[in-house]
Amino acid sequence: QSVLTQPPSVSGAPGQRVTIPCTGSSSNLGAGYDVHWYQQLPGKAPKLLIQSNTKRPSGVPDRFSGSKSGTSASLAITGLQADDEAEYHCQSYDGSLSVVFGGGTRLTV
Amino acid sequence: DVQLAQSGEEVKKPGEPLKISCKGSGDSFSKFWIAWARQMPGKGLEWMGIIYPGDSDTRYSPSFQGQVTISVDKSISTAYLQWSSLKASDTAMYYCARLNTGLDYWGQGTLVTVSS
């Protein structure tokens, strides 16, 4: 059982918008810790997609955006493309230097 | 550019020891925590622990405390994850990653298969 809760799967048609929620608690997201998002393409290592709730690292398209409020966070993907099919993971902290992950969400386009 | 290069795939028998590695490039290796994560087949990521190469300060997830040992040799910019006695349930992909603002650089992963 992961500390952060994500739906196992979401789907959307090409061009559509999807959101992936990540729910925590008062000891992690609700305590003010940032959430980060990772994209894991099939057979590959995870890649940082959104850092510190809303920031896109260099090279990440602006179709990807993040938000956080209270004990919840969300990743939004607009203009869905076939190569967005991947596993998406949220990550935060549960106390200083105690990393926690969500269970991962498989996106089907 | 920062790179983390992990050691290759391992196939082991239950009860055997194992040490896998994560070698960093660049001058900044000693200045950031290095995390280890497990991904079992078809499952999500699980945080195992982190180590600070500058002084070897190590923190473990309660789920992995006593099950693995994380170490580092900063002279060769390499972090390690080791088991004294593998179990079949240790079969998984293992990743190292640099902890900055999020886990900003990842190794390519080391697949560990434990089977009799």
Backbone of each chain as ProteinMPNN parsed JSONL, in Angstrom:
{"seq_chain_A": "QSVLTQPPSVSGAPGQRVTIPCTGSSSNLGAGYDVHWYQQLPGKAPKLLIQSNTKRPSGVPDRFSGSKSGTSASLAITGLQADDEAEYHCQSYDGSLSVVFGGGTRLTV", "coords_chain_A": {"N_chain_A": [[0.851, -1.192, 0.0], [0.775, 2.056, -1.06], [2.022, 5.211, 0.205], [1.119, 7.603, -0.9], [-1.814, 8.122, -2.828], [-2.85, 7.025, -5.962], [-4.896, 6.664, -8.925], [-5.087, 3.439, -10.502], [-5.176, 3.42, -13.296], [-5.75, 5.586, -16.124], [-7.401, 6.957, -18.983], [-7.499, 8.41, -22.274], [-8.517, 10.052, -25.314], [-6.614, 10.801, -28.305], [-5.506, 14.181, -28.381], [-7.193, 15.001, -26.371], [-7.728, 16.085, -22.918], [-6.34, 14.973, -19.889], [-6.41, 14.216, -16.379], [-4.428, 13.344, -13.582], [-4.828, 12.362, -10.385], [-3.318, 12.734, -7.124], [-3.269, 11.712, -3.948], [-2.619, 12.587, -0.631], [-1.735, 12.967, 2.81], [-1.992, 14.578, 6.059], [0.589, 14.361, 6.956], [2.327, 14.452, 4.884], [1.752, 15.701, 1.958], [-0.086, 17.524, 3.02], [1.397, 18.666, 5.028], [2.888, 20.489, 3.827], [4.912, 19.681, 2.179], [6.553, 19.508, -0.973], [5.283, 18.23, -4.122], [6.353, 15.987, -6.627], [6.474, 14.895, -10.008], [6.786, 12.056, -12.145], [7.52, 10.633, -15.303], [7.32, 7.498, -16.707], [8.299, 5.794, -19.327], [7.493, 2.799, -21.21], [9.596, 0.159, -20.247], [11.67, 1.828, -19.518], [13.703, 4.022, -17.412], [12.334, 6.094, -14.791], [11.535, 9.577, -15.396], [12.028, 12.92, -14.472], [9.255, 14.984, -14.471], [7.526, 17.024, -13.557], [8.449, 19.351, -11.183], [8.543, 20.405, -7.767], [5.752, 20.903, -7.386], [4.649, 22.556, -9.526], [6.54, 23.203, -11.475], [8.14, 22.904, -14.626], [10.813, 20.978, -15.706], [13.613, 21.828, -17.836], [12.942, 21.265, -21.225], [10.615, 19.8, -20.975], [7.438, 19.594, -22.349], [4.925, 22.225, -22.485], [2.453, 21.127, -22.388], [2.19, 19.579, -20.236], [1.269, 19.945, -16.885], [1.244, 20.862, -13.397], [-0.399, 20.817, -10.201], [-1.174, 21.725, -6.797], [-2.938, 21.357, -3.788], [-3.586, 21.633, -0.483], [-3.971, 18.448, 0.822], [-3.843, 17.199, -1.589], [-2.762, 16.625, -4.975], [-2.25, 17.193, -8.487], [-1.719, 16.05, -11.806], [-1.859, 17.343, -15.004], [-2.471, 16.689, -18.394], [-2.553, 17.99, -21.536], [-3.794, 18.005, -24.943], [-3.396, 15.264, -25.723], [-1.055, 12.794, -26.777], [0.019, 9.938, -28.67], [2.528, 9.034, -27.795], [2.52, 9.752, -25.163], [1.705, 7.706, -23.684], [2.33, 5.969, -20.846], [3.662, 5.233, -17.554], [2.8, 7.126, -14.741], [4.126, 8.711, -11.955], [3.647, 10.028, -8.699], [5.447, 11.863, -6.18], [6.553, 12.64, -2.911], [7.367, 13.844, 0.362], [7.581, 12.467, 3.632], [8.043, 13.676, 6.255], [11.292, 14.966, 6.986], [13.604, 14.136, 4.502], [12.432, 11.646, 4.091], [11.333, 9.822, 1.685], [8.38, 9.455, -0.254], [6.234, 7.627, -2.435], [3.599, 7.564, -4.885], [1.351, 4.948, -6.037], [1.544, 4.801, -8.74], [0.256, 5.509, -12.014], [-1.157, 4.223, -14.885], [-1.269, 5.511, -18.048], [-3.35, 5.363, -20.786], [-3.565, 6.011, -24.171]], "CA_chain_A": [[0.0, 0.0, 0.0], [1.605, 3.25, -1.162], [1.645, 6.307, 1.108], [0.329, 8.502, -1.73], [-2.797, 7.332, -3.572], [-3.137, 7.364, -7.357], [-5.692, 5.635, -9.593], [-4.205, 2.534, -11.261], [-5.154, 3.724, -14.72], [-6.611, 6.595, -16.737], [-7.291, 6.897, -20.441], [-8.035, 9.54, -23.014], [-8.321, 9.998, -26.755], [-5.643, 11.788, -28.794], [-5.976, 15.557, -28.39], [-7.972, 15.318, -25.179], [-7.049, 16.423, -21.68], [-6.567, 14.061, -18.776], [-5.769, 14.587, -15.123], [-4.064, 12.235, -12.704], [-4.766, 12.852, -9.007], [-2.387, 12.132, -6.153], [-3.821, 12.105, -2.647], [-1.76, 12.29, 0.512], [-2.296, 13.168, 4.15], [-1.457, 15.713, 6.81], [2.006, 14.164, 7.28], [3.146, 14.631, 3.682], [1.314, 16.852, 1.16], [-0.747, 18.484, 3.904], [2.414, 19.303, 5.873], [3.555, 21.51, 3.022], [5.982, 19.153, 1.333], [6.287, 19.586, -2.408], [5.054, 16.998, -4.87], [7.065, 15.893, -7.903], [5.871, 13.903, -10.899], [7.713, 11.372, -13.036], [6.981, 9.864, -16.419], [8.107, 6.291, -16.965], [7.934, 5.127, -20.57], [7.664, 1.348, -21.086], [10.951, -0.373, -20.281], [12.66, 2.881, -19.259], [13.761, 4.597, -16.071], [11.509, 7.295, -14.627], [12.121, 10.865, -15.758], [11.356, 14.01, -13.77], [8.337, 15.655, -15.387], [7.106, 18.237, -12.87], [9.107, 19.454, -9.879], [8.034, 21.426, -6.844], [4.312, 21.1, -7.605], [4.19, 23.186, -10.77], [7.625, 23.619, -12.376], [8.583, 21.968, -15.646], [12.249, 21.021, -16.042], [13.923, 22.166, -19.208], [12.661, 20.24, -22.208], [9.286, 19.206, -20.798], [6.458, 20.44, -23.05], [3.955, 22.892, -21.619], [1.221, 20.332, -22.321], [2.193, 18.962, -18.912], [1.222, 20.925, -15.802], [0.968, 20.304, -12.093], [-1.005, 21.687, -9.196], [-1.241, 21.122, -5.454], [-3.761, 22.086, -2.829], [-3.822, 20.861, 0.73], [-3.443, 17.078, 0.822], [-3.991, 16.623, -2.93], [-2.034, 17.198, -6.098], [-2.793, 16.697, -9.742], [-0.968, 16.237, -13.045], [-2.737, 17.497, -16.159], [-1.841, 16.562, -19.711], [-3.454, 18.433, -22.591], [-3.386, 17.62, -26.286], [-2.811, 13.932, -25.592], [-0.402, 12.189, -27.932], [0.242, 8.495, -28.494], [3.742, 8.756, -27.022], [2.323, 10.061, -23.746], [1.381, 6.446, -22.994], [3.399, 5.734, -19.884], [3.282, 5.195, -16.145], [3.086, 8.409, -14.105], [4.294, 8.534, -10.516], [3.843, 11.211, -7.869], [6.418, 11.65, -5.106], [6.684, 13.728, -1.957], [8.145, 13.509, 1.546], [6.778, 12.229, 4.84], [9.124, 13.984, 7.18], [12.509, 15.353, 6.276], [14.4, 13.082, 3.866], [11.694, 10.389, 3.996], [10.683, 9.9, 0.383], [7.202, 8.61, -0.456], [5.739, 7.572, -3.794], [2.287, 7.014, -5.173], [1.42, 3.62, -6.626], [1.704, 4.882, -10.191], [-0.949, 5.498, -12.846], [-0.882, 3.909, -16.291], [-2.059, 6.297, -18.992], [-3.591, 4.768, -22.1], [-4.068, 6.981, -25.152]], "C_chain_A": [[0.891, 1.248, 0.0], [1.089, 4.343, -0.235], [0.778, 7.329, 0.376], [-0.584, 7.651, -2.625], [-3.018, 7.897, -4.968], [-4.072, 6.307, -7.933], [-4.766, 4.733, -10.403], [-4.108, 2.898, -12.736], [-6.087, 4.87, -15.056], [-6.451, 6.438, -18.242], [-7.9, 8.138, -21.06], [-7.732, 9.383, -24.487], [-7.259, 11.019, -27.175], [-6.262, 13.187, -28.87], [-6.743, 15.968, -27.15], [-7.07, 15.7, -24.019], [-7.37, 15.381, -20.624], [-5.888, 14.632, -17.534], [-5.515, 13.333, -14.312], [-3.943, 12.784, -11.282], [-3.77, 12.079, -8.163], [-2.831, 12.636, -4.782], [-2.901, 11.662, -1.522], [-2.482, 12.505, 1.827], [-1.612, 14.355, 4.819], [0.029, 15.565, 7.134], [2.907, 14.346, 6.059], [2.667, 15.865, 2.89], [0.706, 17.932, 2.052], [0.2, 19.201, 4.845], [3.215, 20.345, 5.092], [4.692, 20.997, 2.16], [5.562, 19.215, -0.136], [5.988, 18.219, -2.992], [5.806, 17.103, -6.197], [6.419, 14.772, -8.71], [6.919, 13.343, -11.852], [6.933, 10.648, -14.118], [7.901, 8.668, -16.643], [7.58, 5.623, -18.23], [8.203, 3.637, -20.432], [9.116, 0.913, -21.223], [12.046, 0.623, -19.965], [12.663, 3.284, -17.795], [12.813, 5.787, -15.979], [12.298, 8.549, -14.998], [11.326, 11.951, -15.04], [10.542, 14.842, -14.757], [7.877, 17.011, -14.838], [7.809, 18.25, -11.519], [8.492, 20.585, -9.046], [6.624, 21.864, -7.213], [3.933, 21.567, -9.005], [5.277, 23.428, -11.809], [8.0, 22.522, -13.37], [10.081, 22.089, -15.852], [12.435, 21.365, -17.512], [13.632, 20.986, -20.136], [11.304, 19.57, -22.075], [8.245, 20.132, -21.45], [5.441, 21.062, -22.093], [2.578, 22.239, -21.666], [1.076, 19.662, -20.953], [2.174, 20.064, -17.846], [0.84, 20.253, -14.502], [0.34, 21.328, -11.181], [-1.034, 20.946, -7.869], [-2.109, 22.005, -4.574], [-4.022, 21.188, -1.639], [-3.166, 19.494, 0.674], [-3.552, 16.415, -0.555], [-3.134, 17.349, -3.942], [-2.576, 16.572, -7.367], [-1.823, 16.999, -10.874], [-1.981, 16.329, -14.174], [-1.927, 17.388, -17.437], [-2.875, 16.97, -20.739], [-2.923, 18.0, -23.947], [-2.721, 16.258, -26.313], [-2.233, 13.416, -26.903], [-0.128, 10.714, -27.617], [1.473, 8.222, -27.631], [3.692, 9.288, -25.592], [1.958, 8.797, -22.97], [2.57, 6.038, -22.129], [2.791, 5.53, -18.511], [3.694, 6.542, -15.548], [3.078, 8.217, -12.589], [4.367, 9.893, -9.819], [4.766, 10.855, -6.702], [6.456, 12.871, -4.204], [7.554, 13.252, -0.79], [7.191, 13.347, 2.725], [7.714, 12.437, 6.011], [10.368, 14.283, 6.374], [13.275, 14.136, 5.767], [13.724, 11.706, 3.869], [10.841, 10.464, 2.733], [9.463, 8.981, 0.334], [6.747, 8.727, -1.905], [4.258, 7.211, -3.796], [2.453, 5.663, -5.851], [1.611, 3.604, -8.135], [0.372, 4.776, -10.913], [-0.545, 5.236, -14.287], [-1.821, 4.714, -17.164], [-2.133, 5.569, -20.324], [-4.179, 5.843, -23.021], [-4.702, 6.207, -26.299]], "O_chain_A": [[1.661, 1.471, 0.934], [-0.101, 4.408, 0.076], [-0.176, 7.861, 0.943], [-0.18, 6.597, -3.115], [-3.327, 9.076, -5.14], [-4.051, 5.163, -7.481], [-3.763, 5.205, -10.938], [-3.062, 2.703, -13.355], [-7.084, 5.102, -14.371], [-5.476, 5.853, -18.713], [-8.714, 8.825, -20.443], [-6.804, 8.669, -24.868], [-7.033, 11.999, -26.465], [-7.38, 13.362, -29.354], [-6.925, 17.16, -26.901], [-5.843, 15.652, -24.107], [-8.517, 14.957, -20.478], [-4.939, 15.412, -17.618], [-6.294, 12.381, -14.353], [-3.05, 13.585, -11.004], [-3.43, 10.931, -8.452], [-2.776, 13.832, -4.498], [-2.464, 10.512, -1.47], [-3.682, 12.259, 1.944], [-0.774, 15.035, 4.226], [0.668, 16.534, 7.543], [4.13, 14.388, 6.198], [3.148, 16.97, 3.142], [0.96, 19.12, 1.855], [-0.153, 20.239, 5.404], [4.106, 20.996, 5.636], [5.365, 21.776, 1.485], [4.401, 19.007, -0.489], [6.38, 17.189, -2.443], [5.879, 18.172, -6.803], [5.885, 13.816, -8.147], [7.816, 14.054, -12.304], [5.843, 10.125, -13.886], [9.117, 8.821, -16.754], [6.54, 4.966, -18.205], [9.045, 3.236, -19.628], [9.786, 1.257, -22.197], [13.227, 0.314, -20.122], [11.757, 2.941, -17.036], [12.521, 6.422, -16.992], [13.527, 8.586, -14.931], [10.096, 11.908, -15.005], [11.071, 15.34, -15.751], [7.845, 18.009, -15.558], [7.767, 17.26, -10.789], [7.994, 21.577, -9.577], [6.345, 23.057, -7.334], [3.0, 21.034, -9.606], [4.963, 23.827, -12.93], [8.158, 21.36, -12.997], [10.579, 23.177, -16.142], [11.521, 21.209, -18.323], [14.027, 19.853, -19.861], [10.885, 18.844, -22.976], [8.186, 21.319, -21.131], [5.137, 20.506, -21.037], [1.636, 22.739, -21.053], [-0.012, 19.235, -20.565], [2.969, 21.003, -17.902], [0.194, 19.206, -14.498], [0.512, 22.535, -11.353], [-0.933, 19.72, -7.815], [-2.022, 23.233, -4.612], [-4.608, 20.114, -1.772], [-1.952, 19.387, 0.499], [-3.374, 15.203, -0.673], [-2.821, 18.53, -3.788], [-3.27, 15.556, -7.331], [-1.189, 18.054, -10.905], [-2.865, 15.48, -14.286], [-0.829, 17.935, -17.54], [-3.95, 16.376, -20.815], [-1.746, 17.667, -24.085], [-1.625, 16.101, -26.851], [-2.818, 13.572, -27.975], [-0.056, 10.31, -26.457], [1.473, 7.29, -26.827], [4.702, 9.277, -24.889], [1.907, 8.815, -21.74], [3.669, 5.797, -22.629], [1.579, 5.636, -18.323], [4.789, 7.039, -15.81], [2.149, 7.641, -12.022], [5.058, 10.799, -10.284], [4.852, 9.697, -6.292], [6.398, 14.005, -4.68], [8.381, 12.355, -0.953], [6.148, 13.996, 2.803], [8.123, 11.485, 6.675], [10.475, 13.894, 5.211], [13.558, 13.213, 6.53], [14.399, 10.696, 3.666], [9.777, 11.083, 2.716], [9.513, 7.855, 0.828], [6.859, 9.787, -2.522], [3.737, 6.633, -2.842], [3.567, 5.274, -6.201], [1.812, 2.55, -8.74], [-0.526, 4.05, -10.486], [0.302, 5.936, -14.843], [-3.04, 4.608, -17.032], [-1.113, 5.206, -20.91], [-5.166, 6.496, -22.681], [-5.199, 6.81, -27.251]]}, "seq_chain_B": "DVQLAQSGEEVKKPGEPLKISCKGSGDSFSKFWIAWARQMPGKGLEWMGIIYPGDSDTRYSPSFQGQVTISVDKSISTAYLQWSSLKASDTAMYYCARLNTGLDYWGQGTLVTVSS", "coords_chain_B": {"N_chain_B": [[27.236, 17.303, -17.968], [25.056, 15.551, -15.782], [25.307, 12.14, -15.019], [24.136, 8.928, -14.086], [25.343, 5.809, -13.802], [24.425, 2.548, -13.713], [25.265, -0.764, -12.477], [25.287, -3.936, -14.228], [22.687, -6.352, -15.245], [21.663, -8.889, -12.934], [21.606, -12.315, -12.087], [20.682, -14.423, -9.636], [20.865, -16.919, -6.99], [18.593, -17.918, -4.367], [19.605, -16.908, -1.107], [22.157, -16.146, -1.796], [24.713, -13.556, -1.69], [24.713, -10.064, -2.747], [25.88, -7.162, -4.414], [25.135, -4.14, -5.848], [25.847, -1.381, -8.048], [26.117, 2.224, -8.49], [27.309, 4.592, -10.425], [28.364, 7.896, -10.425], [28.725, 10.782, -12.546], [30.58, 13.801, -13.075], [31.334, 16.747, -11.047], [29.684, 17.098, -8.906], [28.846, 14.959, -7.384], [29.266, 14.351, -4.628], [27.732, 16.211, -3.339], [24.997, 15.912, -3.276], [22.191, 14.025, -2.081], [21.858, 10.535, -2.697], [19.415, 8.403, -3.826], [17.833, 5.191, -3.48], [15.588, 3.056, -5.18], [13.015, 0.604, -5.458], [11.406, -1.354, -7.923], [9.075, -3.605, -8.349], [8.02, -6.293, -10.526], [5.615, -5.043, -12.687], [4.673, -3.202, -10.85], [4.533, -0.212, -8.693], [6.878, 2.431, -7.758], [9.11, 2.071, -5.006], [10.507, 3.6, -2.219], [13.698, 2.983, -0.954], [15.906, 3.902, 0.506], [18.308, 6.516, 1.35], [21.496, 8.114, 0.764], [24.124, 10.287, 1.756], [26.776, 11.238, -0.014], [28.852, 12.914, 0.854], [29.304, 12.609, 3.624], [28.526, 10.069, 4.204], [26.127, 9.783, 5.579], [23.193, 8.02, 6.175], [19.877, 7.077, 5.463], [17.117, 4.941, 5.985], [14.174, 3.521, 4.518], [11.537, 2.408, 6.609], [10.515, -0.009, 5.712], [12.604, -1.299, 4.517], [14.712, -1.259, 6.212], [17.325, -3.018, 7.745], [17.107, -5.007, 5.868], [18.566, -4.443, 3.611], [21.738, -2.929, 2.713], [23.02, 0.262, 2.34], [25.644, 2.005, 0.864], [28.608, 4.031, 0.205], [31.312, 5.094, -1.888], [32.985, 7.769, -2.017], [35.295, 8.54, -3.237], [35.381, 7.391, -5.7], [33.027, 8.174, -6.7], [30.718, 6.537, -6.377], [27.809, 4.828, -5.456], [26.322, 2.215, -3.493], [24.216, -0.705, -3.252], [23.364, -3.332, -1.247], [22.812, -6.808, -0.491], [22.803, -9.33, 1.969], [21.805, -11.856, 1.909], [19.952, -13.042, -0.487], [16.454, -13.167, -1.387], [13.742, -14.801, -3.107], [11.73, -12.941, -3.354], [13.08, -10.581, -3.676], [13.4, -10.115, -6.3], [13.382, -7.786, -8.792], [13.436, -4.52, -10.409], [15.957, -2.218, -9.782], [16.595, 1.121, -8.99], [18.847, 3.899, -8.924], [18.945, 7.333, -7.947], [19.427, 10.883, -8.15], [18.854, 13.074, -5.506], [17.484, 16.087, -5.608], [15.85, 18.886, -6.322], [13.263, 17.242, -6.161], [13.713, 13.984, -7.689], [16.112, 14.238, -9.755], [17.934, 13.183, -11.599], [18.318, 9.96, -12.94], [19.532, 6.59, -12.668], [19.933, 3.944, -15.118], [18.787, 1.672, -14.232], [18.969, -1.518, -12.574], [18.378, -4.805, -13.153], [17.443, -7.336, -11.057], [17.295, -10.725, -10.636], [16.123, -13.336, -8.754], [16.301, -16.649, -8.369], [15.807, -20.123, -7.932]], "CA_chain_B": [[25.9, 16.767, -17.699], [25.063, 14.523, -14.741], [24.869, 10.798, -15.405], [24.255, 7.859, -13.101], [25.472, 4.562, -14.543], [24.268, 1.41, -12.809], [25.86, -2.024, -12.889], [24.44, -4.729, -15.109], [21.7, -7.316, -14.774], [22.169, -9.955, -12.086], [20.767, -13.492, -11.853], [21.247, -15.033, -8.432], [20.073, -17.941, -6.3], [18.229, -17.54, -2.994], [20.665, -17.085, -0.123], [23.418, -15.566, -2.247], [24.871, -12.113, -1.464], [24.781, -9.26, -3.96], [26.14, -5.724, -4.276], [25.022, -3.452, -7.12], [26.467, -0.069, -7.94], [25.578, 3.395, -9.178], [28.454, 5.488, -10.532], [28.004, 9.231, -10.879], [29.7, 11.58, -13.272], [30.519, 15.223, -12.718], [31.956, 17.138, -9.787], [28.706, 17.362, -7.856], [28.35, 13.708, -6.796], [29.305, 14.368, -3.163], [26.937, 17.328, -2.802], [23.573, 15.598, -3.305], [21.785, 12.705, -1.623], [21.548, 9.532, -3.707], [18.323, 7.54, -3.382], [17.605, 3.895, -4.131], [14.17, 2.709, -5.262], [12.706, -0.719, -6.012], [10.186, -1.498, -8.711], [8.785, -5.01, -8.607], [7.366, -6.449, -11.831], [4.249, -4.543, -12.83], [4.282, -2.411, -9.678], [5.034, 1.15, -8.589], [8.186, 2.673, -7.157], [9.181, 2.042, -3.538], [11.742, 4.183, -1.736], [14.425, 2.075, -0.072], [16.759, 4.67, 1.389], [19.157, 7.513, 0.718], [22.812, 8.289, 1.361], [24.811, 11.516, 1.394], [28.167, 10.835, -0.249], [29.821, 13.759, 1.53], [29.661, 12.088, 4.956], [27.932, 8.722, 4.305], [24.875, 9.776, 6.34], [22.276, 7.113, 5.48], [18.531, 6.917, 6.021], [16.417, 3.822, 5.369], [12.746, 3.34, 4.684], [11.268, 1.344, 7.597], [10.221, -1.273, 5.024], [13.84, -1.92, 4.034], [15.719, -1.25, 7.298], [17.734, -4.361, 8.128], [17.011, -5.93, 4.731], [19.615, -4.059, 2.671], [22.73, -1.965, 3.193], [23.399, 1.285, 1.365], [26.968, 2.543, 1.173], [29.138, 4.894, -0.844], [32.738, 5.372, -1.959], [32.961, 9.051, -2.716], [36.524, 8.722, -4.009], [35.107, 6.947, -7.07], [31.673, 8.664, -7.036], [29.878, 5.352, -6.554], [26.936, 4.373, -4.374], [26.08, 0.781, -3.56], [23.074, -1.32, -2.578], [23.76, -4.721, -1.099], [22.049, -7.8, 0.256], [23.658, -10.396, 2.486], [21.192, -13.14, 1.587], [18.811, -12.709, -1.337], [15.242, -13.992, -1.402], [13.024, -14.721, -4.388], [10.919, -11.72, -3.352], [13.93, -9.44, -4.026], [13.376, -9.976, -7.755], [12.861, -6.459, -9.101], [14.34, -3.532, -10.978], [16.43, -1.281, -8.765], [17.072, 2.375, -9.555], [19.4, 4.97, -8.105], [18.561, 8.646, -8.46], [19.95, 12.011, -7.382], [17.809, 13.848, -4.831], [17.736, 17.532, -5.66], [14.459, 19.313, -6.218], [12.798, 15.987, -6.755], [14.767, 13.062, -8.127], [16.261, 14.877, -11.055], [18.673, 12.306, -12.507], [18.115, 8.558, -12.606], [20.27, 5.571, -13.376], [19.149, 3.2, -16.104], [18.169, 0.543, -13.551], [19.619, -2.824, -12.532], [17.408, -5.878, -12.969], [17.917, -8.427, -10.207], [16.415, -11.891, -10.653], [16.528, -14.333, -7.756], [15.549, -17.868, -8.671], [16.562, -21.359, -7.727]], "C_chain_B": [[26.015, 15.643, -16.672], [24.588, 13.207, -15.326], [25.068, 9.851, -14.232], [24.238, 6.541, -13.86], [25.433, 3.386, -13.558], [24.924, 0.151, -13.371], [24.81, -2.891, -13.584], [23.53, -5.726, -14.411], [22.365, -8.431, -13.974], [21.145, -11.085, -12.0], [21.415, -14.272, -10.725], [20.31, -16.116, -7.884], [19.709, -17.44, -4.9], [19.378, -17.848, -2.036], [21.997, -16.49, -0.517], [23.494, -14.089, -1.89], [24.946, -11.376, -2.8], [25.071, -7.814, -3.59], [26.036, -5.114, -5.652], [25.479, -2.011, -6.942], [25.809, 0.983, -8.813], [26.704, 4.419, -9.232], [28.029, 6.827, -11.112], [29.125, 9.901, -11.646], [29.568, 13.029, -12.836], [31.061, 15.481, -11.322], [30.989, 17.163, -8.616], [28.255, 16.121, -7.107], [28.247, 13.79, -5.278], [28.363, 15.378, -2.534], [25.444, 17.05, -2.763], [23.332, 14.202, -2.738], [21.526, 11.812, -2.839], [20.499, 8.583, -3.112], [18.334, 6.222, -4.137], [16.107, 3.586, -4.076], [14.02, 1.338, -5.901], [11.432, -0.639, -6.839], [10.013, -2.975, -9.03], [8.001, -5.124, -9.903], [5.917, -5.969, -11.817], [3.767, -3.653, -11.699], [4.893, -1.013, -9.702], [6.411, 1.212, -7.941], [8.09, 2.638, -5.631], [10.539, 2.621, -3.12], [12.392, 3.251, -0.736], [15.279, 2.835, 0.948], [17.575, 5.672, 0.606], [20.476, 7.626, 1.465], [23.417, 9.592, 0.871], [26.279, 11.199, 1.222], [29.196, 11.674, 0.521], [30.275, 13.215, 2.872], [29.085, 10.708, 5.237], [26.716, 8.651, 5.225], [23.841, 8.993, 5.542], [20.947, 7.046, 6.22], [17.838, 5.778, 5.274], [14.911, 3.976, 5.53], [12.536, 2.25, 5.735], [11.047, -0.021, 6.937], [11.488, -2.026, 4.62], [14.953, -1.924, 5.088], [16.036, -2.681, 7.701], [17.709, -5.377, 6.989], [18.117, -5.686, 3.709], [20.593, -3.111, 3.355], [23.089, -1.027, 2.054], [24.732, 1.872, 1.802], [27.461, 3.393, 0.007], [30.66, 4.936, -0.749], [32.864, 6.673, -2.745], [34.211, 9.275, -3.542], [36.346, 8.283, -5.46], [33.664, 7.264, -7.464], [30.688, 7.525, -7.252], [29.102, 5.029, -5.277], [26.602, 2.894, -4.59], [24.802, 0.409, -2.802], [23.416, -2.801, -2.464], [22.82, -5.522, -0.205], [23.022, -8.856, 0.765], [23.111, -11.774, 2.1], [19.899, -12.865, 0.809], [17.658, -13.685, -1.159], [14.603, -13.859, -2.786], [12.226, -13.422, -4.486], [11.75, -10.454, -3.6], [14.017, -9.237, -5.537], [12.671, -8.684, -8.134], [13.88, -5.69, -9.933], [14.697, -2.558, -9.864], [17.027, -0.061, -9.454], [17.779, 3.212, -8.501], [19.005, 6.296, -8.751], [19.143, 9.725, -7.556], [18.782, 12.798, -6.793], [18.212, 15.309, -4.834], [16.391, 18.183, -5.372], [13.673, 18.222, -6.917], [13.997, 15.118, -7.101], [15.072, 13.416, -9.568], [17.099, 14.096, -12.061], [18.559, 10.882, -12.003], [19.135, 7.684, -13.335], [19.341, 4.8, -14.305], [18.444, 1.99, -15.489], [19.044, -0.704, -13.611], [18.558, -3.866, -12.24], [18.059, -6.996, -12.168], [16.866, -9.54, -10.226], [16.962, -12.928, -9.682], [15.661, -15.57, -7.956], [16.431, -19.084, -8.453], [16.626, -22.18, -9.022]], "O_chain_B": [[26.974, 14.872, -16.699], [23.588, 13.161, -16.042], [26.039, 9.959, -13.483], [23.239, 6.194, -14.488], [26.296, 3.255, -12.69], [25.113, 0.019, -14.58], [23.613, -2.611, -13.531], [23.582, -5.923, -13.197], [23.475, -8.863, -14.286], [19.949, -10.83, -11.855], [22.554, -14.725, -10.841], [19.141, -16.21, -8.26], [20.433, -16.633, -4.318], [20.031, -18.887, -2.131], [22.882, -16.341, 0.325], [22.461, -13.426, -1.793], [25.206, -11.976, -3.843], [24.574, -7.305, -2.585], [26.771, -5.516, -6.554], [25.496, -1.485, -5.829], [25.056, 0.679, -9.738], [27.028, 5.045, -8.223], [27.406, 6.881, -12.173], [30.307, 9.629, -11.431], [28.541, 13.425, -12.284], [31.226, 14.56, -10.522], [31.412, 17.239, -7.462], [27.36, 16.213, -6.267], [27.254, 13.348, -4.7], [28.211, 15.399, -1.312], [24.686, 17.88, -2.261], [24.164, 13.308, -2.894], [21.041, 12.274, -3.872], [20.688, 8.035, -2.026], [18.784, 6.145, -5.281], [15.448, 3.822, -3.064], [14.798, 0.959, -6.776], [10.493, 0.07, -6.48], [10.717, -3.525, -9.876], [7.382, -4.153, -10.337], [5.103, -6.442, -11.025], [2.572, -3.377, -11.598], [5.662, -0.67, -10.6], [7.02, 0.19, -7.623], [7.117, 3.113, -5.045], [11.584, 2.188, -3.605], [11.752, 2.78, 0.205], [15.356, 2.448, 2.114], [17.552, 5.693, -0.624], [20.569, 7.28, 2.642], [23.246, 9.964, -0.29], [26.969, 10.918, 2.203], [30.292, 11.193, 0.809], [31.445, 13.323, 3.239], [29.143, 10.225, 6.368], [26.311, 7.556, 5.615], [23.632, 9.27, 4.361], [20.906, 6.969, 7.448], [17.967, 5.671, 4.054], [14.43, 4.491, 6.539], [13.278, 1.268, 5.754], [11.35, -1.058, 7.525], [11.455, -3.238, 4.407], [16.008, -2.521, 4.879], [15.131, -3.47, 7.97], [18.231, -6.482, 7.13], [18.552, -6.612, 3.024], [20.317, -2.568, 4.425], [23.418, -1.461, 0.95], [24.922, 2.197, 2.974], [26.818, 3.468, -1.04], [31.226, 4.826, 0.339], [32.852, 6.675, -3.976], [34.21, 10.104, -4.452], [37.068, 8.743, -6.346], [33.137, 6.708, -8.427], [29.909, 7.547, -8.205], [29.661, 4.967, -4.181], [26.602, 2.397, -5.716], [24.374, 1.089, -1.87], [23.721, -3.451, -3.464], [22.149, -4.999, 0.685], [23.96, -9.231, 0.062], [23.867, -12.738, 1.981], [18.88, -12.5, 1.394], [17.85, -14.856, -0.831], [14.891, -12.923, -3.531], [12.065, -12.868, -5.574], [11.187, -9.366, -3.72], [14.643, -8.284, -5.998], [11.491, -8.507, -7.832], [15.012, -6.129, -10.137], [13.833, -2.131, -9.098], [17.843, -0.177, -10.368], [17.374, 3.239, -7.339], [18.762, 6.363, -9.956], [19.328, 9.517, -6.357], [17.837, 13.145, -7.502], [19.155, 15.715, -4.154], [15.856, 18.035, -4.273], [13.449, 18.28, -8.127], [15.145, 15.478, -6.836], [14.394, 12.964, -10.49], [16.983, 14.329, -13.264], [18.685, 10.617, -10.807], [19.548, 7.985, -14.455], [18.124, 4.979, -14.279], [17.609, 1.358, -16.134], [19.77, -0.918, -14.582], [17.908, -3.819, -11.195], [19.097, -7.532, -12.557], [15.705, -9.323, -9.879], [18.118, -13.341, -9.78], [14.45, -15.541, -7.741], [17.626, -19.077, -8.746], [17.222, -23.256, -9.041]]}, "name": "protein", "num_of_chains": 2, "seq": "QSVLTQPPSVSGAPGQRVTIPCTGSSSNLGAGYDVHWYQQLPGKAPKLLIQSNTKRPSGVPDRFSGSKSGTSASLAITGLQADDEAEYHCQSYDGSLSVVFGGGTRLTVDVQLAQSGEEVKKPGEPLKISCKGSGDSFSKFWIAWARQMPGKGLEWMGIIYPGDSDTRYSPSFQGQVTISVDKSISTAYLQWSSLKASDTAMYYCARLNTGLDYWGQGTLVTVSS"}
